[in-house]
Amino acid sequence: MGSIEGKTIVITGGGSGIGRAIAKRFAADGALVVATDINDQGLAALEGIEGILTTHADVSSWEQVRASVQFAVDRTGKLDVYVNCAGIALNTLLVDTDPAKFALLQSIHVNGCFYGMKASLEHMRPQGSGNILNVISRVAETGTPNTSAYGAAKAAMWVLNRVAAAENKDAGICINALFPGMSLTGMTKDGALGDPSHLGAPDQEYDTFKMLATLDPGGDTGAVWSRGRVYPMFEGNDLSDLTGDLAAGRRGREK
């Protein structure tokens, strides 16, 4: 693992949950972090922390995402790492899902991922280096009831990750996806994954984030990572732990 010190890192969804937790960890390790979010109150809580800058950005807007990347470059002189971490959840049967809410999830997760990678690559390709990290979920694999919107979005991000990695592997840019672990965040504190007491800290996968953020040009690319290892997504994985938690969360909401 290389050093993160001095690297410029943009993190979407940086105002809360996993995004905020890893922003603090990266800054503590010497990185220059730009946290973006629509949650201005959450961003305000990061102001004053050494090594962290904040800027308002809605990941469903191409103009705002591109502006947030330019903000990072203008303030630090470069862009080394981009982390697509922003996200929301939706737990409804497909037949009961509001089409506007389904579209919103795709806009935040899928469009946001595309916008973030496109804006980052505009800077990374000319410099011949960079790392992009896309936060996805095993929910894409489970086929669990009530997860059509979220699962579809994360599956689409998996495809974007693979294609972008293939297109940029000879440009010195490493693009990888990772699972952040079943974590206690605003999305899960209401029991979406069952009993919140068994969930991990939002920064439990920080070492994996850091490893992927410090890959040298020509390093691993196009894979999904979990606990520091490649995860063979869509290849017959044992998902019983996650499906059990999702079912417990569903039963809790139905009470």
ZIZI-V730725 format. One record per backbone hydrogen bond with DSSP energy under -1.0 kcal/mol. NH is the residue of the N-H (numbers start at 0). CO is the residue of the C=O. Records with the same first field share a line. If there is no record, write none. Layout:
# ZIZI-V730725
NH = CO ; CO
This chain:
# ZIZI-V730725
5 = 29
6 = 3
8 = 31
9 = 80
10 = 33
11 = 82
13 = 35
15 = 12
19 = 15
20 = 16
21 = 17
22 = 18
23 = 19
24 = 20
25 = 21
26 = 22
27 = 23
28 = 24
29 = 26
30 = 25
31 = 6
32 = 50
33 = 8
34 = 52
35 = 10
36 = 54
39 = 37
42 = 38
43 = 39
44 = 40
45 = 42
48 = 45
51 = 48
52 = 32
54 = 34
56 = 36
60 = 57
64 = 60
65 = 61
66 = 62
67 = 63
68 = 64
69 = 65
70 = 66
71 = 67
72 = 68
73 = 69
74 = 70
75 = 71
76 = 72
79 = 7
80 = 7
81 = 130
82 = 9
83 = 132
84 = 82
96 = 93
101 = 97
102 = 98
103 = 99
104 = 100
105 = 101
106 = 102
107 = 103
108 = 104
109 = 105
110 = 105
111 = 106
112 = 108
113 = 109
114 = 110
115 = 111
116 = 112
117 = 113
118 = 114
119 = 115
120 = 116
121 = 117
122 = 119
123 = 119
124 = 120
126 = 122
127 = 123
128 = 123
130 = 79
131 = 173
132 = 81
133 = 175
134 = 83
135 = 177
139 = 136
140 = 137
146 = 143
150 = 146
151 = 147
152 = 148
153 = 149
154 = 150
155 = 151
156 = 152
157 = 153
158 = 154
159 = 155
160 = 156
161 = 157
162 = 158
163 = 159
164 = 160
165 = 161
166 = 162
167 = 163
170 = 167
172 = 167
173 = 129
175 = 131
176 = 222
177 = 133
178 = 224
182 = 180
183 = 199
187 = 184
188 = 184
190 = 187
193 = 190
197 = 194
198 = 195
199 = 181
203 = 200
205 = 202
208 = 204
209 = 205
210 = 206
211 = 207
212 = 208
218 = 215
221 = 174
224 = 176
225 = 228
228 = 225
230 = 223
232 = 230
234 = 231
242 = 238
243 = 239
244 = 240
245 = 241
246 = 242
247 = 243
248 = 244
249 = 245
250 = 246
251 = 247
252 = 248
253 = 249
